[in-house]
């Protein structure tokens, strides 16, 4: 009986752990190898050749005069698209990707040769991500997708000043959003069905002349140049936005479109709008200089999304406060305030942690009670056996005496 009760208790603990992990944890996965350029390998191509599928190649700032062939499932990450430059020296294609599940992020890719060469070429691949790069000043084409290549995501790139065409798309079912097309002779040439938004955000087009009456950062009318973009961005998209306030800056880093920023020092409030695809998750980091806004020992930070308080991680540094929160997208009105510390915050997380702790305590008490009960039953049984033996002995002695 004790084994069954213990087993049930252990099952309950495992279920509680699973619920807690699903709510606040993350699955442990295998750690990929990391190769650093130039610390581990002098060139990016040598790092690619020595990498194993799934590895990460991190490239430090610098100018790399190379023509890359990416034929492995890897992540190629530059330190910054402003300072990590792959230069083709106006000869050939700069980066050729010929396998699926590749990520290219954080580079300036420039100076590919004339026709038929491109800054970035994708062919015969699926499910790759080209994000947060600057693909600029290529003689013929900035980025080209050749068939068969589908379900690739082109996100958050600046595609600018390419002399013939920014993007040439010859394969269907690829997604473009949050990119900035600036001063290309032709922004795009498209010969296959292509998606130009994520359901809420499209791309920035330097020749778009629409308006944004509601201030959400999305144009009120579609872009109808070489393509139909239903949700054109009013400003070039960037992961980090910097908003000057007097002699200081408040920065907002988020994988969403941020617009209509406001600051009120008197009411101790920051406001802005966030737009993203409904149901998708997002993150937001807001860095606030203490010289602009600070919470005293009797105050706390309060973050409201569409009027509802959300759990916020607050990291207090010497000169600034970092606020981190995440939730699910829709069109969000964000209000960040400094308020009285009374009432506390982050109830959602606190309640879950408290409930989890109480549940674990109850299970522990259950196991203790069951063990105590079993011990007591064993003691009673032992006493009963002893009492039975004593009675039997007395009966035997009495019978012998009678005999």
N, C-alpha and C positions, 0 to 999 in steps of 0.2 A: 504493500500500500504506500509506503514511504517513497519507493522508487517512482511510482506513478505520479504522486504529488510533486516530487522534485522535478520530474520531467515536464509536468504541466507548467510549473513555475518558470523553468528555463525557457520553455516555448514562449511564455508571456513576455519575458525579458527580451528575447530575440525580436518579437513583434514590436515592442516598444522602441528598441534600438533601430529597427528598420523604418518606423514612422519618423523618428527623430532625424535619421540620416536623409530620408526623402525630403524633409522639410528644410533642414539647415546644412546638410553635409554634401559631400561630393564623392563620387566613386573613385577608388584608388585605381589608377591605371599605370601601365608600365611607363617608366621614365625614358624618353627618347635620348639618344646621344646628342651632344652639342659640339659642334666644330666652330671654332672662332677664326675669323680672317681679319688681320694677318697673323694673329698670335699662334694658331695651330697650323695653318696652311697659308702660304704667301699669296695665293690667288684664289678667287672664288671658284674657278673651274676645277682646280685641284681639290678643293673642299668637296665639290659635288662628286668628283670621281671617287673620293675616299669614303663618302657617306653611305650609310645603309638606309634602306627604306624606312621612313618614319623619323629620320634624324632631323635636327634643326641646325641650320647654318646661320650664325650671327656674324654680320659684316660690320666692321668699325667704319667710322667716317673716313673718307678719302676718295680719290678718283682712281677707278680701276679701268684701264684700257683693255677691255676683254670683249669676246663674243661668246656668250654662254650657251651651252647645250644642256638643258635640264631634262634628263631621261629617267629620273628616279622620283618616287613619292617622298618629297622632302618639303620642308618649310624654309624659305630663303628670306631672312629678315635683315633689313638694313637698319643702321642706327638712327638715321633721319633722312627723309626724302630731300631735305635741303642740303645735306652734307655728304651723303653716301651716293656717289655718282658712278654709274656704269656707262662709259663713253665708247661708242663704236667707231670714233674717228672717221665718220662719214663713209664707212665701208661695210657692206653686208648688213645682216640682221643682228641686233644687239643681244636679245634674249630669245631663244627658241625653246618652247616647252612642248614635249612630245609624249608625255605620260599623264595619267589622271591623278587627281588628289594632290595637287601641288599648290603651295601658297607662296606668292611673291608679295612682299610688303616692305615699304619704307625706303624705296630707292628713287633716285633721279636717273631715268633711262633716256639717253640722248644720242644724237648724231649717228643714226642709221644711214646707210647709203641710199642712192636713188632707186627707182623702180627695178626689181619688185621687192625691195627690202623694207623691213619694219623695225620699229623700236622693240616691240614685243610681238611674237608670233605664236599662236596656239593652233595646233592641228592634231587630229586623231586623239582627243582626250575629253574627259568629262569631270565634273565636280571639282574643278580647280577654282582658286580665288586669287584675283589680282586686285590688291587693295592698297590705298593710301600711298600711291606712288606718284611721281611727276614724270609724265611721258611727253617729252618736249623736244622741239627743234630737230625733228627727223625729216630727212630730205623728201621721202615719199609718203610714208604712213607711220602714224604713231603706234596703233595696235591693230592687229589683224587676226581674225578668227576664221580658220579654214575648216571645211567639212572633212570628215564628220567630227564635230566637236559640239557637245550640248551640255546644258545644265551647269555652265560655268558662271561665276559671279564676278562682275567687274564693278567694284564699289570704291567710292571715296578717292578716286584718282583725279589729278589735274592733267588734262590732255590739252596741251597748248602749243601754239606757234609751230605746228607741223605744216610743212610747205605744200603738201598736196591734200591729204585727208587725215583727220584725227583718228577715226576708227573705220575699218573696212570689215564688214560682217558678211561672210558667205556661208554660215551654218546656222541652223535654227535652234530655238529654245535656249537662248542665253539671256542673262539678266544684267541690265545696266541700271544703277541708281546711285545717287549721291556723288556722281562724277561732275567735274567742271570742265566744260568744253569752251576754250578761250582762244579766240583769234586764229583758228585753223582756216586754211583756204576753203575746205569743206569739212564741217564738223564730223559728219558720218556719211558713209555710203553703205546701204543695207540691201542685201539681196535674199534675205530669209527672215521668217517671222522672229521677232525679237521683243523682249519685254523691256520697257524703259522706265519702270517704277517698281516699288516694292509694295504697292497698295496704298501708300500715303505720301511717299517722297519720290520725286523724279530726279532730274539732273539740272545743273546750272548751264545755261546757254548764253554766251556773251552777246548774242544778237536778239535775245528775247526782250520785248518791250511791253510786256503785260504789267498789271498792277497787283497789289496785295492789300486789299481793303481791310481785311480782318487782322493783319499783322502776324500771321502764323508762320511766315517765311515761305509759303507756297503760293505760286501765282494763281490768280483767280481764273485765268483762261489757259487752255492748253498751248504748249509750244508746237508750232506747226511748220517748222522748217523742213529739214530733210527727213524728219520722223515726226510722229505724234506722241509727245510727252504730256500725259494728262496732269501731272503734278510738278511743273517746273519750279526749281528753286529760285528764289529772288536773289540770293547771294551765293558766292562759291562756298561749297561745303567744306568744312574742316572739322577734325575730331576735337580740337581745342579752340574755344572762342575766348578772346580777351576783350574785356569791356573796361575802358578807362573811366575812373571816377575820381575827379580832381587830379591829384598827383599820384594816385595809386591805380592799380588794376585788379579787377575781380575776374578770375578765369573760370570757365565752365567747360569741363571735358565730358563729352557724352556721345554715344553712338546714336544720336537723334538730331533732328533739325531744331536748333535753339534760336528763338527770335523774341522780339519785343522785350528786351531787357530793361529793367528799371531798378533804381536804388533810392531809398528814402532813409537818410540818416536819422531824422527826427523820430519816425515811427519804428526805426530799427528793422527795416524790411527790405528784402531783395525779391524781385519777381521776374519771371520770364515764362515763355511758352515752349513746350516740347511737342514735337510731332513725330510719329513713327507708325509702323504697321500695327494695326489692332491685334492684340494678343501676344505679340512678340515681347521678349524681355529686353530691358535696357539697363544701363548703368549711368550714373551721373556723379561726378566729383566737382565740388565747388570749393575754390580756394579764396578765402576772404582775409585780407590783411587786417591785423588787429587795430591798426591805426584808423581804419574805416569803421569797423564794427566788431565788437567783442562782447562776450558774455561774462558777467561778473560771477562771483561765488554764489550769489542769490538768484542767478538767472540760468536759463538753458536755451539751447537751440531747438526750434520747432520747424519741421518741414511738412508742408501741406501740399498734397496733390489733388487738385479739384476739390479742395476743402477738407480732405481726409488726412489725418496725421499718419505718417509712415515712419517705420523704424529707421533711424539714421545713425551711422557710425561717425563719431566726432573725434578727430585727431587734433589735439592742441599742440602746436609748435611755438617756438619763441616769438616769431613775428606774424604768424598767420594761423588760421583754423581751417582744417580740411574737413568737409562734410561729404560723406558718401552714402548714397541710397540707390536702391534698384527696385524695380517693380515690373509691370507689364504696360505696354504701349497703349495709347489712344491719343486723343488730343488733350494734353495736360496743361492746366494752369498751375504753375509752381510758385509757392510762396514760402520764403525762408525768413523766419523771424527770430528775434531774441525776446524771450518772455520770462515772466516770473518762474522760478524753479518749482513752485507749488504744483502738485498734480503729477509730476513725472512724465516720462515719455517712453516710447517703444514698448507699449503694453503687449503687442502681439507676440514679440519674441519672449518677453518676460513670462507671460502666461504659459507659453509652451514649455519653457525651461522649468518653471515651477511645477507644472503638471507632471512633466517627465520625472522630476526628482521625487515628487510625492508617490508616483506609481512605483518607482524603484524601491522606495522605502516600504510601501505596502507589501510588495512581493517579498522583500527581505523579512518583514515581520511574519508573513504567511509561512515562509520556510521555517523560521524560528519556532512558531507555534506548532507546526506539524512535527518538527523534531522533538519538541517538548512533550507533545501528546504521545508520540511513539515511545519516548523514554518512559513516560508514566505508565503506558500500557504494558511495557516490558517489565517494569517494577511490580505492577499489580499481578501480572502473570507469574513472575518469580515467587512472590509472596504466596500466591494461591497454590503453587506447586509445593512449596515448603509446608504450607498449612495442611495440604492433602497428605503429604508424606508423614507429617506428625500424627495426623488422625489415624492413618493406616497403622502406624507403629503402635499407637495406644490400643487400637482394636486388637492387634496381634498379641500384645502383652496380656491384655485382658482375657483373650481366648485361651492362652496358654495357662494362665492362672486358674481359670475355670476347669480346664482339662485336668 
